[in-house]
Amino acid sequence: MIYLDNAATSFPKPDCVCLEMYRCMREYCANPGRGGHALSLKAGMAVNRARETVCRLFNIRDPMRLAFTKNATEAINIAIKGLVFPGCHVITTAMEHNAVMRPLRTLERDMGIGISIIKGNEFGEIDPFDVRRSIKKNTALVICTLSSNVNGIIMPVAEIGRTAREYGIPFLVDASQGAGSLPVDVEAWNADMLAFPGHKGLMGPQGTGGLYVREGIRLRTLMEGGTGSNSEYAFQPEIMPDMLESGTLNTPGIVGLGAGAEYVIKIGTGTIHEYKSRLTGLLAEGLSQVPGVRLYSHADGSRNSGIVAMNLADMDPAKLSFILDKDFGICTRAGLQCSPAAHASLGTAGLGSVRFSVGCFNTENDVILAVEAVERIARSTAT
């Protein structure tokens, strides 16, 4: 099997992630922060170590400003719905995932918020100046993905962050694609909030993620409950991360996420991105030589987080992905990838595309075999 669906979930996971999760389940998987006994304290310390590791990776100065969530979608919903208000205005891009678009459209319908959607060039890359031109007196939030999950284009988040900070508008970065293989720096980006999953580039398990919230940003809570702190208080604690971490945490998942983040730190995001860029360039170059192939991704690694999106002549992307899996053992993702607005921007709104996404455990041989498979399919359909 050749796994080229790392943009959905990285696979395989490093041994250190699996081993730490197993050790947690066997040795200290008590309820963190919910008791004074030794195992509860040990679990709490393990969660805090994971929190500190992720903060080190993202240059978050205060680990207490990071709340763990079950995925990036939850983190994004907490950020958006905790900050916007009726009649306000939000700026975002046409390359966003439904994790951003659906909450915004729901609030547009239910609360009357205004939305400005910035469109980009042929790859979806936007001009930061278009964000500045879209700012209104009631703009309450700017949202941008770090990298598109459809075609891998890297967005100019640092430039957008500078504009948002200049106007005093909170800036939310969705780092679902790119975190773990691109340098992430909330300070350099002026990111007031950062949402991320644990199961993609951070090499952790599914069911993990987090939300960074800068000091001074006050969110309304979406969920209230037990936090292990201020139990006598009738309302949700206002301190971070307790304010956003109601209920029992996913301790095995969080320590796995921490182990994955430590793995990324040891290798280095620069090293990972350089390796993925080489594979991405090789894949894009090879596919571009196949008759009938149309590419929607940039081959330049400095502008791509590791995704090659393509279609083959008039073949349904779902059919091509199915043949790649069934006949060649190659795992890809077909369709709209939960990002219809991005596909509309790229001109693939009808059926979507086939997405190849490389990871740090892929090899050049994986890429060569994938290109050869597409070539064979193209020849068979042309006869």
N, C-alpha and C positions, 0 to 999 in steps of 0.2 A: 504494500500500500504506500502511496505517496500522498502525504497530507499537505494540501495547499489551501487550507481554509483557516489560517491563523488569525485573520481579521475578525473571525467569529469567536473563536476560542483557540488559544495557543495549545499545541499538542505536538509531542508529549510534554509532560511536566518534568522539570529537573528532579533528580532523585532527592535532593535536600528538601523539596516541598513535600513530597510523599512521606518521607521519613519523619519530618517534624510533625505532620498531621497525625501520623500513626503514634508517635511518641506522646502527643497530647492526649489522644483517645485512651491510651494505655496507662498513662502515668499521672496526669494532672487535670483532666477535663471536668473540673468542678465549675460552679457558677462564678465568673469573675465579678468582684465588687459586690457580692451578695452575702458575704459572710466573713468572719474573722479567723476561720480555721486555716490550717496550713495549705490545703489544696486550693481553696478559694483564692488565697493570697498569691499562690504560685500561678494560677490561671490569670489573675489580674496583672501580674508582672509580665507574663508572656504577651498579653494583649498590648500592654504599654510598650514593650520592646518592638512589637510589630509597628505600632503607631510611630515610634521614634524613627524606625528604619525608613518607612514610607516618607516621612517628613524630610529626612536626610536626602532622599532621592529627588524630592521636589523643591528643595530649599525653602521649606516651611519652618520658620524660626521657632514657633511655639507649637509643640505637638498637641497641646490641648485644643487647638483650633481645628483639629482634624477629627471628624466623626465618621465612624464606619457605617456603611450601609450594605444592603444585600446586592447591589449592582449600581452601575452608573445611572441607569434610568431613574432609580429611586432618588439618587443624589441630585439629579437635574430637576426632578419634580419638587423636591424640598426647596431647592434654590429659587426656582421660578415662582412657585405658589407661595413661598414664604416671603417674597419681596414685592411682587407687583400688586397693584391696587386698582379699583374700578376707574376706568377712564385714562389710565396711564398709557405710555407708549414704549414699545420694545423694538430694538433693532437686532436683526439676526441675518443669516446668510441663506442662500438657496441650496447650500450643500449640507444642511443639517439633517441629522437622523430624526426619525419620528419621536424619539425620546425628548427632543426639543420641540418639534413642530406640533405634535398632538396636544401637549399641555398649552402651548400658545394659542392654538386654534380653539381649544375648549374655553380658555379664558376670554378670547375674543368674542365667542358666542355668549358666554354666561356673564361676563363682567364688562364687556364693551371696551376692552383694551385695544389700542391700535398697534399694528405690526408693520414694520418696514423690512422687506426681505431684499438683501443686497445680492444682485446677480454678478457673476464673474465672467472670465474669458472662456475660451473653448474647453478648458479643463476645470472650470469652476473657481479658479483662483480670483479673489476679489481685490479691488483697489482700495486700500485703507482710507483713501480720501472720500470714497463713497459713504463710509460710515460717518465721517464728519459732516458731510452734506445732508445726512438723514436725521441728524439730531434736532429734536424739538424741545420746547420748554418743558414738556411733561414726559420726556424720555426718562424712564426709571431703570432700564437695564439694557446692556449690550451683551449678546451671546454669540460665541463663535466656536466652531469645532477646531481643534488643533490640526486634524487631518481628516479628509473625507473617507468614510468607510466604503464608498462606492468606487473611487478611483485612486485614492491615496494621496491626492494633492495636499500639500502642506500649506496652511493658511498663515497670513502675516499677523499672528496674534500679538507679537510685541508692539507693532505699530498701532494696532487697534487698541491695545491696552493703554498706550500713551495718550491717545485721543480721549478715551473714556475717562482716564484720570484727570486730564486737563479740564474736562467739563464736569467733573465730580459725579460721574455716572458709574454705578457698579458694573463690573465686567466679569462675566461668567465664561470660563473656558471648559468645553467638553473635551477632555483628553482621552476619550475612549480609544481612539486610534492615535498611536504615536507614543503614548506613555510607555516607557520601558525600552524604546528604541530611539527616541528623540530626547534631547536635553529638555527637561521641564523645570522652569524657574519662576515661581509665582511672584517673586520680588522683581525680577528683570522684566516680566511681562505686565506688571501692575495688575495682576489678576486678583480680584477681590474674592472670587470663589473659583474652585477647581473641582470638577467632578471626574471620577475615574472608576473603571472596573478593575477587579483583581485578576480576572481570568484570561485576559488578553496578553498584552505585552509585559505585564508584571509577573507572568508565569504562575500565578496562583490558581486556586480552585474556583469553580463557578459558585455563585451565591455570595460573592464578596465584592466590595467596592468602598468608595468613600467620598466625602465632601469636605474640602477645606473652605473655611469661612474666615475672612480677614477680621481682625479686631476692629470694632466699630460698625460692622454690618450686623444688623439685627433682623433676624428672620422670625416670621410667625411659624409655629410648629404645626406639622401635619398630623402628628401622632403624639399622644401623651400617655404616660404610664410609669411603671416602676423603673427607677434608675439606680437604686442602691444608695442614693444620696438624698438628703433632706426629705426623708420619708414622711415626716410629720407635716410637711407643707402641702396644702391642698392643691396647689397648682404645679405645673411643670417647672423644674429648676431652670434658672436662666443662665447658668454657667455652662460653658462648653467643656467637653463634648456631651455631657449628660443631657443637655437640652434636646439633642437630636438622636440620642441612643436609648430610647425606651425599650424595655424588654430584654430578655436574655440574648447576649451577643453570640454570634457564630464563632465560638472560640477556636475550634479546629480549623475552620476556614481562615480566620484572621491570622493565626500563627503560620498557616500555609502561605498566605499572602505576604506576610513578613519575610518568610524564607525566600519566596520568589523575588521580592524586592532586593533582598540582600544579595541574591545571585546576580541580579542585574547590575547592582552597584559594583560587585567584584569584577565582572566582565567589562563594564563600562558601556554607557549608552552610545558613545561615539563608535566603539568597536562593533557593537551590535548593528548600528545603523549603516556603518560602512560595509559590513558583510551583507546585510539585507539589500543594500543598494546595488551591490555587485550582482546578486542573484536577480533582482528586479530588472536591471539593465539587460542582463543576458536573456531573461524571459521575454522582455518587450522586443528586443532585437530579433530573437528567433521567431516570435509570432508575427512580427511585421513582414517577414519574408514569405509567409504562407498565403497563397492566393485566396482571396475572399475574406481575409481577416481584417477587421476594423478595430483599432485600439482607441481607448478613451482615457488612458493614463499617460502621464509624462514619464519618459524613460530616465530623465535626469534625477539621480538619487537625492540631490539637494532639494528637490521639490516633490518628492514622493516618499511616503513612509513605508512602502513595501507591498503595493497592490498593483496588479495589472488587470484592467477591465477590458473585455473584448467581446466581439460577436463574430460569427462566421457566416458570411453571405446572408441568406434569408432563413437560416436554421433557427428554430426556437431555442433560446438560451437554455431552457430547462431540458430540452432533448440533448443538446450538446453536453451539458453537465452530467446527465444520466449516462450517456455513452462513455464519457471519460471515467466515470465510477465503475460501471458494469464491465466494460471491456478492457480497461487499462488500470483499474485500481487507483485512480487519481481523484482525490476529494477536492471539489471546488464549491462555490456558492453561486447559484443562478437566480435570476429574477430582479426584484427591485431593492433587495437588501434593506428593507424597512426605511428606504430613503427616496420616496417618490419625487419629492421636490428636486433632489439632486439629479435624478434621472431626467426630469423635465428640463433641467438646465443643460444637460449633456446631449439631449435629443434622443434619449433611449426610454422615454416614458411608457411606451407600449408594452414591451415584454421584458425590459431591463437588459441585463448583460450577464456574462459569465465572469466571475471574479476569481482570479488566482491571487492568493496572498501568502507570501513567504514568511518563514520564521527562522530563528537562529539555529534550529536543528535540521533545516533543509540543506541539501547539498547541490552542487552544480549538476550532478548527474540527475537529480530529481527534476531540475529545470529542463535539461536536455531531453529527458524522457517525456515530459509534458509537451514540449514543442513537437516532438516526433509523433505523439499521439494525435495532436490537432492536425498535423500534416496528413496523417493516414486517414483521419475522418474527412478532411477536405477532399482528398483524392477520391475516396469512396463515394462521396456525394456528387462529385463532378462527373462521374462516369454513368 
